[in-house]
Amino acid sequence: MFCLKGYNQMLKKWIEMKILDDGTVLVDDWEHIEEGSIKRYTEQMDMEKKMLWEDDQIVDMQTGKCMIIRFGEYETYCVEEEQIMKNVGFYLETRTGENLPLGNLSGYAKKLEEPIW
């Protein structure tokens, strides 16, 4: 299953679309979706079982670090290869501009309902 969400301007709320493996599309109220508002689901949840989407802000409850979930091309340092490697997919962007692989967030991350940056 693949999930997207978009902001419906008329209803003033986020609408989720689910695309099943067989191609079936499950969605209501997908009209009037604001341009640029469509976000991808990361297939991850936070500590409180909230779905995490592209551009959500999270806080690492162990370190207090705030990060934004992004999707696209990013670079990370590979210790085994001892070099910078290019990747495509979901990643975490820190305030310092460091990019981290997404990893499993359910054990330490909490979604911020009110973005702080």
WOLINJO-V991746 format. One record per residue. N is the residue number from 0. PHI is phi in degrees with one decimal (NA if undefined). OMEGA is omega in whole degrees, -180 to 180 (999 if undefined). Layout:
n:N phi:PHI omega:OMEGA
n:N phi:PHI omega:OMEGA
This chain:
n:0 phi:NA omega:179
n:1 phi:-124.3 omega:-178
n:2 phi:-122.7 omega:173
n:3 phi:-129.4 omega:169
n:4 phi:-137.8 omega:178
n:5 phi:-143.7 omega:-177
n:6 phi:-90.6 omega:178
n:7 phi:-84.0 omega:-177
n:8 phi:-65.4 omega:-178
n:9 phi:-71.8 omega:-178
n:10 phi:-86.0 omega:-180
n:11 phi:56.5 omega:177
n:12 phi:-156.0 omega:177
n:13 phi:-78.6 omega:179
n:14 phi:-117.3 omega:179
n:15 phi:-99.5 omega:174
n:16 phi:-118.8 omega:176
n:17 phi:-115.1 omega:176
n:18 phi:-115.2 omega:-177
n:19 phi:-76.7 omega:-178
n:20 phi:-58.2 omega:180
n:21 phi:-86.3 omega:179
n:22 phi:93.9 omega:178
n:23 phi:-64.9 omega:179
n:24 phi:-106.2 omega:178
n:25 phi:-112.6 omega:-180
n:26 phi:-164.9 omega:171
n:27 phi:-127.5 omega:173
n:28 phi:61.9 omega:180
n:29 phi:-80.6 omega:176
n:30 phi:-73.9 omega:176
n:31 phi:62.9 omega:177
n:32 phi:-77.8 omega:-177
n:33 phi:-63.2 omega:179
n:34 phi:-59.1 omega:179
n:35 phi:83.6 omega:-176
n:36 phi:-93.8 omega:-175
n:37 phi:-72.0 omega:-177
n:38 phi:-125.0 omega:178
n:39 phi:-92.1 omega:175
n:40 phi:-84.7 omega:-177
n:41 phi:-79.3 omega:-173
n:42 phi:65.4 omega:178
n:43 phi:-128.9 omega:175
n:44 phi:-127.9 omega:178
n:45 phi:-87.1 omega:-179
n:46 phi:-60.9 omega:-178
n:47 phi:-97.7 omega:178
n:48 phi:66.2 omega:175
n:49 phi:-89.1 omega:179
n:50 phi:-63.9 omega:179
n:51 phi:-107.7 omega:-175
n:52 phi:-119.2 omega:172
n:53 phi:-50.9 omega:179
n:54 phi:74.0 omega:172
n:55 phi:-69.8 omega:173
n:56 phi:-99.0 omega:178
n:57 phi:-128.5 omega:172
n:58 phi:-122.7 omega:174
n:59 phi:-78.2 omega:-175
n:60 phi:-70.6 omega:178
n:61 phi:-87.9 omega:-176
n:62 phi:-112.9 omega:-176
n:63 phi:81.7 omega:-180
n:64 phi:-70.6 omega:174
n:65 phi:-97.2 omega:-178
n:66 phi:-144.0 omega:177
n:67 phi:-115.2 omega:176
n:68 phi:-81.4 omega:-180
n:69 phi:-120.6 omega:173
n:70 phi:-132.2 omega:178
n:71 phi:150.9 omega:179
n:72 phi:-87.8 omega:179
n:73 phi:-147.6 omega:180
n:74 phi:-117.1 omega:174
n:75 phi:-137.5 omega:178
n:76 phi:-87.2 omega:178
n:77 phi:-97.7 omega:-178
n:78 phi:-64.1 omega:-178
n:79 phi:-62.4 omega:-179
n:80 phi:-85.8 omega:-177
n:81 phi:55.1 omega:178
n:82 phi:-157.2 omega:175
n:83 phi:-77.0 omega:-180
n:84 phi:-121.2 omega:176
n:85 phi:-89.0 omega:-180
n:86 phi:-136.0 omega:173
n:87 phi:-131.1 omega:179
n:88 phi:148.1 omega:177
n:89 phi:-79.7 omega:177
n:90 phi:-152.3 omega:178
n:91 phi:-105.2 omega:176
n:92 phi:-104.1 omega:178
n:93 phi:-93.1 omega:179
n:94 phi:-63.7 omega:-179
n:95 phi:-84.3 omega:179
n:96 phi:91.4 omega:177
n:97 phi:-72.4 omega:177
n:98 phi:-107.7 omega:-179
n:99 phi:-123.6 omega:175
n:100 phi:-59.3 omega:-175
n:101 phi:-62.9 omega:-180
n:102 phi:64.5 omega:180
n:103 phi:-88.9 omega:-174
n:104 phi:-94.8 omega:-171
n:105 phi:-64.0 omega:-178
n:106 phi:-87.8 omega:-174
n:107 phi:-142.9 omega:-173
n:108 phi:-102.1 omega:176
n:109 phi:-127.0 omega:180
n:110 phi:-70.8 omega:176
n:111 phi:-91.6 omega:180
n:112 phi:-72.1 omega:178
n:113 phi:-110.9 omega:-179
n:114 phi:-54.4 omega:-178
n:115 phi:-111.8 omega:176
n:116 phi:-153.2 omega:999
